[in-house]
Amino acid sequence: MALQYSSSSTLGSLAPSFSLPGVDGETYSLDSFKDARGLLVVFMCNHCPYVVAVHDRLSRLAREYKSRGIEVIGINSNDPAYREADSFENMKKIALEWGLPFPYVFDESQSVARAYDAVCTPDPYLYENTKEGFRLKYRGRIDDSWKDPSAVKEQSLKRAMDALLAGASVHGEIFPSMGCSIKWKELTPKKG
């Protein structure tokens, strides 16, 4: 497990487009969320202990904010040759096991992760739906205690989602997300 921190992104930049297969048999793109007020894009995977520790929190946020107009999508860009746990078939199992209330899609080519400059899992991006497209409002940590939900004192992502709905800027310092590095194909050790 190589610990990585998300890089900074230019707030206000437009979300790169994508078209990815979901574990539910549907294909998802930005147009799938055209009626949402906001979109939370989370780069995640099945095996990373950081994602395993926060998937319940992400699911709670997805359920709480869906009725308020913010949709969520999880994107797995990891090379399953590195870790079989991240295969598309295992994504289907994890989505059921975790009861994910949002689409979970596979970025097999890793082109979407590269377009977003995703670094780690989880790596959350919160976008506001504007006339020009989805504009980045926040990229950073979910909260201040990834490992222990009972120790959370500051819910950074929730604060950003509330700011988006209020039409306000995110105030205060934005801390990077932290997690396992994305398993890039060119870095996967060759077997045999």
KOLVOGU-305801 format. One record per atom (N, C-alpha, C, O): residue in three letters; x, y, z. Coordinates in steps of 0.001 Angstrom, whole numbers, padded with zeros to 6 digits, always signed. Each point is the difference from the previous one (the first is absolute). Example, Ala and Ser with C-alpha at 12.3 -4.5 7.8 and 13.67 -1.06 7.14 Angstrom:
BEGIN
ALA+013190-005690+007800/ALA-000890+001190+000000/ALA+000900+001200+000000/ALA+001036-000019+000665/SER-001386+001069-001385/SER+000820+001190+000060/SER-000770+001090+000730/SER+000509+001108+000169/
END
This chain:
BEGIN
MET+000855-001180+000000/MET-000855+001180+000000/MET+000890+001229+000000/MET+000672+000275+000995/ALA-000654+000464-002089/ALA+000789+001216-000107/ALA-000909+001187+000287/ALA-000895+000304-000789/LEU+001121+000368+001914/LEU-000819+001149+000379/LEU+000261+001160-000941/LEU+001148+000364-000257/GLN-002222+000210-000251/GLN+000069+001155-000883/GLN-000981+001052+000493/GLN-000984-000314+000669/TYR+001265+001563-001007/TYR-000913+001103+000299/TYR-000472+000581-001318/TYR+000769+000096-000957/SER-002041+000293+000909/SER-000514+000598-001230/SER+000743+001291-000289/SER+000448+000693+000913/SER-000323-000382-002193/SER+000642+001247-000389/SER-001048+001105+000002/SER-001200-000260+000089/SER+001668+001476-000187/SER-000971+001096-000052/SER-000536+000105-001420/SER+000692-000338-000961/SER-001897+000797+000836/SER-000647+000192-001294/SER-000476+001431-000091/SER-000200+000665+001017/THR+000020-000200-002221/THR-000465+001361-000202/THR-001504+000049+000236/THR-000784-000542-000778/LEU+000401+001197+001857/LEU-001427+000157+000275/LEU-000623+000778-001148/LEU+000588+000956-000504/GLY-001771-001366+000096/GLY-000689+000634-001111/GLY+000248-000676-001331/GLY-000660+000323-000988/SER+001617-001271+000940/SER+000258-000701-001263/SER-001158-000948-000313/SER-000687-000483+000900/LEU+000488+000232-002185/LEU-001095-000865-000432/LEU+000379-001469+000136/LEU+001153-000373-000217/ALA-002125-000455+000577/ALA+000210-001441+000133/ALA+000270-000603-001377/ALA-000746+000260-000944/PRO+001801-001058+000821/PRO+000222-000713-001258/PRO-001135-000998-000256/PRO-000540-000590+000935/SER+000191+000412-002192/SER-001090-000921-000336/SER+000465-001443+000138/SER+001197-000286-000011/PHE-002155-000608+000141/PHE+000285-001430+000057/PHE-001234-000764-000431/PHE-001106+000539-000025/SER+001311-001795-000313/SER-001077-000939-000287/SER+000518-001356+000462/SER+000853-000608-000646/LEU-001387+000141+001786/LEU+000556-001186+000653/LEU-001092-000994+000384/LEU-001115+000387+000351/PRO+001454-001682-000424/PRO-000974-001029+000367/PRO-000149-000121+001513/PRO+000982+000007+000743/GLY-002224-000118-000313/GLY-000285-000170+001415/GLY-000231-001452+000353/GLY-000297-000821-000868/VAL+000431+000510+002134/VAL-000210-001373+000471/VAL-001461-000424-000155/VAL-000314-001188+000065/ASP-000576+002159-000269/ASP-001425-000290-000170/ASP-000395-000234-001452/ASP-001183-000154-000304/GLY+002175+000126-000605/GLY-000287-000239-001416/GLY-000265+001260-000800/GLY-000132-000068-001222/GLU+000053+001210+001874/GLU-000220+001280-000683/GLU+001340+000645-000348/GLU+001034-000350+000570/THR-001062+001289-001506/THR+001170+000804-000328/THR-000265+001411+000520/THR-001086+000547-000193/TYR+002088+000038+000854/TYR-000172+001316+000626/TYR+000946+001023-000614/TYR+001146-000294-000341/SER-001678+001514+000215/SER+000769+001144-000482/SER-000436+001216+000814/SER-000877-000106+000857/LEU+001479+001241-001120/LEU-000438+001222+000681/LEU-001463+000301-000315/LEU-000720+000541+000839/ASP+000284-000890-002039/ASP-001401+000228-000375/ASP-000971-000799+000870/ASP-001164+000376+000137/SER+001633-001464+000443/SER-000848-000800+000892/SER-000442+000804+001215/SER-000962-000359+000680/PHE+001676+001455-000413/PHE-000260+000792+001208/PHE-000378+001436-000348/PHE+000131+000901+000829/LYS-000605-000688-002071/LYS-000264+001365-000490/LYS-001037+000755+000812/LYS-000004+001230-000011/ASP-000877-001935+000715/ASP-001026+000675+000792/ASP+000413+000234+001456/ASP-000757+000583+000775/ALA+001946-001035-000410/ALA+000473+000165+001380/ALA+000541+001404+000228/ALA+000495+000637-000930/ARG-000588-000164+002149/ARG+000607+001293+000358/ARG+001501-000132+000150/ARG+000753+000943-000242/GLY-000330-002145+000650/GLY+001420-000250+000183/GLY+000304-001459-000234/GLY-000893-000848-000003/LEU+002177+000564-000194/LEU+000450-001368-000232/LEU+001288-000238+000775/LEU+000976+000738-000139/LEU-000995-001773+000950/LEU+001188-000423+000724/LEU+000590-001193-000743/LEU-000615-001064-000070/VAL+001804+001247-000480/VAL+000728-001062-000688/VAL+001066-000496+000968/VAL+000847+000772+000449/VAL-000892-002068-000129/VAL+000972-000556+000947/VAL+000768-001122-000681/VAL-000579-001015-000389/PHE+001882+001203+000248/PHE+000847-001089-000464/PHE+000223-000910+001193/PHE+000474+000432+001051/MET-000825-001709-001230/MET+000023-000959+001100/MET+000338-001372-000558/MET+000184-000154-001207/CYS-000104-000823+002065/CYS+000247-001371-000437/CYS-000555-000946+001056/CYS-000651+000434+000951/ASN+000907-001714-001120/ASN-000574-001002+000902/ASN+000892-000357+001178/ASN-000505-000315+001077/HIS+001823+000357-001257/HIS+000889-000574+001010/HIS+000695+001010+000906/HIS+000455-000372+001082/CYS-000360+001609-001478/CYS+000763+001004+000760/CYS-000574+000171+001402/CYS-001199+000240+000143/PRO+002031-000359+000903/PRO-000520+000142+001359/PRO-000606+001377+000287/PRO-000870+000128+000862/TYR+001323+000893-001575/TYR-000560+001343+000187/TYR-001438+000042-000521/TYR-000872+000596+000632/VAL+000624-001225-001783/VAL-001352-000056-000557/VAL-000881-000896+000864/VAL-001144+000345+000296/VAL+001680-001493+000107/VAL-000761-000924+000853/VAL-000459+000729+001271/VAL-001110-000220+000485/ALA+001969+001078+000039/ALA-000317+000716+001240/ALA-001056+001086-000175/ALA-000686+000351+000959/VAL+000546+000191-002183/VAL-000907+001145-000179/VAL-001213-000284-000881/VAL-000835+000884-000188/HIS+000717-002094-000358/HIS-001110-000228-000935/HIS-001360+000221+000658/HIS-000924+000468-000665/ASP+000774-000789+001951/ASP-001274+000270+000687/ASP-000287+001497+000051/ASP-001139+000423-000196/ARG+002163+000372+000456/ARG-000180+001460+000062/ARG-000381+000558-001365/ARG-000858+000877-000098/LEU+001495-001385-000959/LEU-000358+000440-001348/LEU-001439-000377-000331/LEU-000731+000793-000594/SER+000324-001999+000975/SER-001376-000436-000250/SER-000997+000852+000761/SER-001059+000335-000531/ARG+001381+000019+001765/ARG-000900+000871+000787/ARG-000136+001364-000660/ARG-001103+000534-000114/LEU+002234+000033-000323/LEU-000054+001292-000687/LEU-000828-000102-001274/LEU-000801+000887-000293/ALA+000989-001960-000463/ALA-000758-000177-001249/ALA-001492-000052+000280/ALA-000788+000625-000709/ARG+000399-001362+001730/ARG-001431-000104+000330/ARG-000550+001346+000490/ARG-001087+000418-000399/GLU+001843+000243+001257/GLU-000457+001265+000584/GLU-000143+001101-001048/GLU-000952+000779+000047/TYR+001892-000710-000993/TYR+000017+001137-000921/TYR-000716-000260-001323/TYR-000249+000942-000752/LYS-000084-002177+000455/LYS-000719-000295-001254/LYS-001315+000784-000070/LYS-000318+000592-001031/SER-000440-000592+002125/SER-001289+000706+000001/SER+000185+001518-000069/SER-000942+000734-000301/ARG+002154-000275+000579/ARG+000296+001431-000054/ARG+000654+000397-001325/ARG+000316+001168-000226/GLY-000118-002169-000653/GLY+000460+000325-001345/GLY+001453-000310-000307/GLY+000478+000339-001082/ILE+000237-000972+001996/ILE+001387-000372-000285/ILE+000070-001509-000222/ILE-000373-000792+000865/GLU+000855+000422-002037/GLU+000179-001405-000364/GLU+001446-000413+000268/GLU+000886+000847+000116/VAL-000659-002155-000018/VAL+001336-000549+000255/VAL+000275-001101-001015/VAL-000896-000759-000369/ILE+002142+000681-000075/ILE+000453-001119-000829/ILE+001377-000433+000491/ILE+000868+000834+000257/GLY-000679-002137-000131/GLY+001295-000561+000365/GLY+000672-000558-001238/GLY-000627-000713-000783/ILE+001911+001037+000599/ILE+000761-000459-001166/ILE+001208-000806+000476/ILE+000817+000489+000781/ASN-000717-001717-001256/ASN+001165-000833+000281/ASN+000894+000014-001229/ASN-000395-000464-001070/SER+001602+000998+001227/SER+000965+000068-001104/SER+001188-000929+000212/SER+000922-000008-000816/ASN-000920-000768+001886/ASN+001136-000877+000284/ASN+000135-001119-001022/ASN-000991-000507-000527/ASP+002234+000134+000258/ASP+000299-001114-000889/ASP-000268-001302+000753/ASP+000699-000296+000969/PRO-001697-000494-001393/PRO-000297-001242+000714/PRO+001110-001043-000126/PRO+000013-000978+000748/ALA+000923+001176-001690/ALA+001144-000913-000083/ALA+000911+000193+001211/ALA+000744-000907+000375/TYR-000806+002079+000225/TYR+000785+000259+001217/TYR-000652-000659+001210/TYR+000668-000625+000823/ARG-001996+000780-000734/ARG-000746-000573+001117/ARG-001333-000503-000531/ARG-000860+000805-000358/GLU+000673-002116+000300/GLU-001220-000613-000528/GLU-001247+000520+000718/GLU-001086+000020-000580/ALA+001234+000395+001822/ALA-001133+000530+000765/ALA-000652+001178-000706/ALA-001170+000290+000250/ASP+001896+000398-001127/ASP-000529+001175-000686/ASP-000585-000305-001376/ASP-000274+000924-000766/SER+000079-002192+000440/SER-000581-000359-001292/SER-001461+000456-000067/SER-000628+000264+001025/PHE+000106-000177-002237/PHE-001386+000415-000201/PHE-000960-000975+000686/PHE-000990+000424+000596/GLU+001274-001717-000676/GLU-000856-000993+000676/GLU-000005+000216+001505/GLU-001044-000105+000643/ASN+002203+000406-000086/ASN+000062+000258+001445/ASN-000629+001337+000373/ASN-000496+000167+001114/MET+000516+000781-002042/MET-000704+001261+000242/MET-001496-000263+000184/MET-000636+000595+000870/LYS+000080-001484-001689/LYS-001422-000346+000117/LYS-000298-000576+001385/LYS-001001+000351+000626/LYS+001873-001233-000159/LYS-000185-000626+001319/LYS+000088+001038+001122/LYS-000820+000010+000918/ILE+001826+000860-001008/ILE+000197+001024+001034/ILE-001170+000974+000037/ILE-000451+000388+001078/ALA-000043+000009-002250/ALA-001139+000933-000048/ALA-001189-000578+000750/ALA-000697+000722+000712/LEU+000461-002018-000867/LEU-001089-000672+000718/LEU+000316-000135+001481/LEU-000831+000315+000852/GLU+002038-000785-000548/GLU+000404-000209+001396/GLU-000059+001298+000797/GLU-000476+000015+001135/TRP+000962+001075-001731/TRP+000008+001289+000682/TRP-001331+000730-000121/TRP-000227+000985+000703/GLY-000654-001447-001578/GLY-001279+000679-000206/GLY+000177+001407-000548/GLY-000663+000932+000454/LEU+001549-000772-001424/LEU+000279+001335-000542/LEU-001261+000596-000615/LEU-000606-000614-000878/PRO+000202+001807+001328/PRO-001222+000632-000525/PRO+000278+000915-001189/PRO-000814+000864-000326/PHE+001952-001052-000312/PHE+000384+000836-001138/PHE+000664-000887-001060/PHE+000465-001097+000309/PRO-000422+001573-001557/PRO+000640-000787-001055/PRO+001485-000211+000298/PRO+000694+000901+000472/TYR-000233-002105-000760/TYR+001411-000357+000154/TYR+000464-000472-001366/TYR-000502-000999-000515/VAL+001460+001713-000081/VAL+000399-000236-001385/VAL+001475-000339-000106/VAL+000793+000290+000896/PHE-000441-000918-002024/PHE+001364-000467-000224/PHE+000667+000794-001110/PHE-000512+000082-001116/ASP+001656+000499+001433/ASP+000826+000759-000939/ASP+001163-000900-000426/ASP+001147+000215+000392/GLU-001469-001225-001202/GLU+000995-001018-000356/GLU+001223+000593-000698/GLU+001124-000435+000249/SER-001332+001420-001117/SER+001116+000604-000744/SER+000819+000957+000869/SER+001114+000371-000370/GLN-001647+000018+001492/GLN+000599+000970+000929/GLN+000048+001415-000575/GLN+000612+000887+000595/SER-001250-000667-001744/SER+000026+001324-000629/SER-000782+001038+000803/SER+000345+001182-000004/VAL-001394-001623+000690/VAL-000793+000948+000792/VAL+000803+000446+001224/VAL+000022+001187+000325/ALA+000629-002116+000344/ALA+000841+000365+001151/ALA+001090+000976-000425/ALA+000305+000948+000723/ARG+000278-001177-001892/ARG+001038+000912-000499/ARG-000589+001377-000320/ARG+000613+001022+000305/ALA-001797-000995-000918/ALA-000631+001283-000342/ALA-000317+000813+001247/ALA+000096+001227-000016/TYR-000473-001906+001097/TYR-000321+000682+001251/TYR+001243+000249+000857/TYR-000064+000719+000997/ASP+001180-001307-001383/ASP+001234+000057+000789/ASP-000209-000634+001379/ASP+000502+000488+001012/ALA-001258-001590-001008/ALA-000237-000732+001250/ALA+001305-000626+000467/ALA+000833-000406-000810/VAL-000668+000333+002121/VAL+001258-000453+000570/VAL-000189-001197+000924/VAL+000790-000943-000019/CYS-001843+000992+000826/CYS-000145-000994+001062/CYS-001449-000476+000103/CYS-000896+000513-000671/THR+000701-001503+001527/THR-001343-000483+000299/THR-000199+000068+001509/THR+000750-000623+000751/PRO-001742+001364-000304/PRO-000971+000786-000760/PRO+000563+001368-000398/PRO+000845+000566+000694/ASP-001326-000057-001808/ASP+000365+001331-000490/ASP-001293+000669-000459/ASP-000411-000172-001147/PRO-000246+000947+002051/PRO-001304+000598-000310/PRO+000096+001381-000676/PRO+000803+000849+000386/TYR-001642-000662-001397/TYR-000133+001272-000723/TYR-001474+000390+000066/TYR-000864-000785-000389/LEU+000575+001970+000870/LEU-001378+000485+000061/LEU-000198+001087-001049/LEU+000704+001010-000012/TYR-001684-001239-000875/TYR-000285+000925-001094/TYR-001377+000618+000159/TYR-000949-000646+000446/GLU+000864+001919-000825/GLU-001282+000704-000059/GLU-000466+000011-001452/GLU+000793+000265-000903/ASN-002059-000549+000676/ASN-000549+000006-001347/ASN-000296+001446-000398/ASN-000823+000672+000622/THR+001499-000211-001659/THR-000183+001373-000488/THR-000427-000050-001469/THR-000040-001076-000597/LYS-000273+002222+000023/LYS-000385+000055-001413/LYS+001115-000519-000911/LYS-000264-000571-001058/GLU+001504+000776+001482/GLU+001147-000420-000806/GLU+000370-001463+000206/GLU+000768-000557-000784/GLY-001299-000068+001819/GLY+000349-001379+000334/GLY+000277-000131+001494/GLY-000255+000924+000772/PHE+000771-002060-000379/PHE+000314-000232+001413/PHE+001330+000668+000346/PHE+001045-000342-000553/ARG-001105+001312+001490/ARG+001192+000761+000404/ARG+000462-000458+001375/ARG-000799-000174+000920/LEU+002116-000016-000802/LEU+000582-000499+001245/LEU-000176+001001+001138/LEU+000408+001158-000094/LYS-001022-001635+001162/LYS-000261+000815+001180/LYS+000948-000387+001148/LYS+000379+000835+000822/TYR-000007-002130-000792/TYR+000799-000506+001120/TYR+000706-001275-000420/TYR-000587-000849-000672/ARG+001833+000713+001061/ARG+000734-001265-000102/ARG+000833-000113+001269/ARG+000903+000802+000239/GLY-001214-001795+000558/GLY+000727-000138+001262/GLY-000511-001169+000809/GLY-000693-000879-000511/ARG+001043+000884+001766/ARG-000332-001124+000872/ARG-001487-000076+000296/ARG-000739+000971-000163/ILE+000320-002151+000603/ILE-001385-000204+000411/ILE-000214+000600+001377/ILE-000955+000743+000225/ASP+001853-001072+000693/ASP-000060+000550+001353/ASP+001386-000093+000622/ASP+000961-000360-000679/ASP-000850+000677+001951/ASP+001312+000072+000642/ASP+000416-001273+000734/ASP+000965+000027+000764/SER-001662-001133-000974/SER+000380-001256+000660/SER-000416-001190-000853/SER-001019-000636+000271/TRP+001798+000335-001295/TRP-000379-001067-000929/TRP-000160-001339+000700/TRP-000855-000800-000381/LYS+001667+000548+001399/LYS+000044-001328+000607/LYS-001086-000239+001040/LYS-000479-001123+000158/ASP+000090+002180+000551/ASP-000921-000156+001128/ASP-001148+000995-000118/ASP+000160+001172+000337/PRO-001315-001627-000811/PRO-001124+000932-000179/PRO-000442+000659+001297/PRO-000544+001104-000027/SER+000767-001759+001161/SER-000414+000596+001280/SER+000902+001170+000403/SER-000351+000777+000888/ALA+001510-000652-001537/ALA+000936+001082+000327/ALA-000140+001206-000931/ALA+000749+000968+000132/VAL-001689-001015-001064/VAL-000168+001091-000957/VAL-000469+001263+000722/VAL-000991-000008+000731/LYS+001736+001092-000958/LYS-000379+001301+000559/LYS-000377+000986-001106/LYS-000750+000948+000234/GLU+001276-001178-001441/GLU-000240+000936-001092/GLU-000353-000781-001260/GLU+000820-000759-000515/GLN-002039+000945+000022/GLN-000487-000695-001191/GLN+000199+000895-001219/GLN-000921+000693-000433/SER+002118-000719-000104/SER+000391+000911-001075/SER-000884-000131-001239/SER-000460+001007-000538/LEU+000221-002226+000085/LEU-000802-000204-001212/LEU-001448+000419+000225/LEU-000601+000629-000871/LYS+000045-000960+001997/LYS-001372+000403+000333/LYS-000114+001532+000015/LYS-000978+000561-000493/ARG+001977+000098+001058/ARG+000019+001469+000036/ARG+000015+000559-001421/ARG-000677+000985-000295/ALA+001458-001625-000587/ALA+000067+000446-001400/ALA-001328-000226-000716/ALA-000423+000835-000800/MET-000235-001955+001081/MET-001293-000295-000623/MET-001051+001007+000464/MET-000824+000450-000796/ASP+000852-000100+002068/ASP-000928+001011+000513/ASP+000262+001356-000648/ASP-000939+000723-000331/ALA+002219-000376+000148/ALA+000348+001274-000636/ALA-000503+000028-001442/ALA-000540+001011-000450/LEU+000712-002103-000266/LEU-000485-000077-001384/LEU-001502+000264-000041/LEU-000473+000788-000819/LEU-000270-001441+001695/LEU-001463+000160+000007/LEU-000419+001410+000405/LEU-001061+000480-000399/ALA+001902+000180+001197/ALA-000304+001370+000427/ALA+000483+001034-001012/ALA-000237+001196+000172/GLY+000913-001650-001223/GLY+000537+000933-000996/GLY+001175+000787+000514/GLY+000275+001103-000471/ALA+000429-001673+001450/ALA+001120+000693+000637/ALA+001321-000693-000340/ALA+000013-001129-000489/SER+001077+001812+000751/SER+001329-000592-000148/SER+000301-000859+001213/SER-000565+000200+001075/VAL+001461-001158-001259/VAL+000451-000815+001124/VAL+001005+000830+000792/VAL+001028+000420-000533/HIS-001329-000188+001798/HIS+000881+000814+000840/HIS+000928-000891+000805/HIS-000304-001164+000261/GLY+001431+001722+000126/GLY+000965-000731+000803/GLY+000990-000745-000871/GLY-000127-000050-001223/GLU+001117-000528+001888/GLU+001050-000726-000704/GLU-000554-001287-000617/GLU-000806-000699+000614/ILE+001244+000402-001822/ILE-000380-001249-000661/ILE+001172-000958+000133/ILE+001084+000248-000527/PHE-001314-001341+001236/PHE+001027-001008+000217/PHE-000096-001063-001077/PHE-001102-000365-000410/PRO+002255-000146-000063/PRO-000067-001043-001029/PRO-000571-001296+000550/PRO+000069-000278+001197/SER-000630-000499-002098/SER-000426-001348+000350/SER+001255-000859+000088/SER+001036+000333-000576/MET-001142-001437+001302/MET+001129-000913+000069/MET-000502-001417-000175/MET-001117-000333+000397/GLY+001951-000496-000994/GLY-000391-001387-000215/GLY+001061-000754-000769/GLY+001124+000473-000165/CYS-001492-001646-000300/CYS+000914-000823-000786/CYS+000186+000629-001381/CYS-000912+000630-000538/SER+002086-000808-000015/SER+000248+000508-001347/SER-000860-000759-001010/SER-000312-001175+000192/ILE-000062+001858-001258/ILE-000679-000685-001096/ILE+001009-000959-000619/ILE+001163+000351-000199/LYS-001613-001549-000100/LYS+000877-001040-000552/LYS+000013+000125-001523/LYS-000856-000552-000692/TRP+001850+001293+000187/TRP+000113+000276-001425/TRP+000526-001223-000740/TRP+000853-000726+000511/LYS-001359+000507-001701/LYS+000377-001177-000793/LYS+001500-000076-000256/LYS+000586-001078+000096/GLU+000037+002192-000415/GLU+001428-000049-000326/GLU+000869-000296+001225/GLU+001184-000306-000136/LEU-001771+000397+001327/LEU+000747-000275+001229/LEU-000298-001382+000579/LEU+000622-000414+000978/THR-001574-000296-001584/THR-000354-001334+000486/THR+001142-000970-000298/THR+000425-000124-001149/PRO+000070-000561+002175/PRO+001070-000980-000248/PRO-000489-001085-000963/PRO-001126-000483+000114/LYS+001963+000119-001036/LYS-000341-001064-000943/LYS+000126-001354+000689/LYS+000964-000249+000725/LYS-001946-000628-000956/LYS+000014-001314+000629/LYS+000713-000995-000915/LYS-000022+000134-001223/GLY+000651-001131+001839/GLY+000604-001073-000781/GLY+001441+000116-000001/GLY+000685-000821-000610/
END
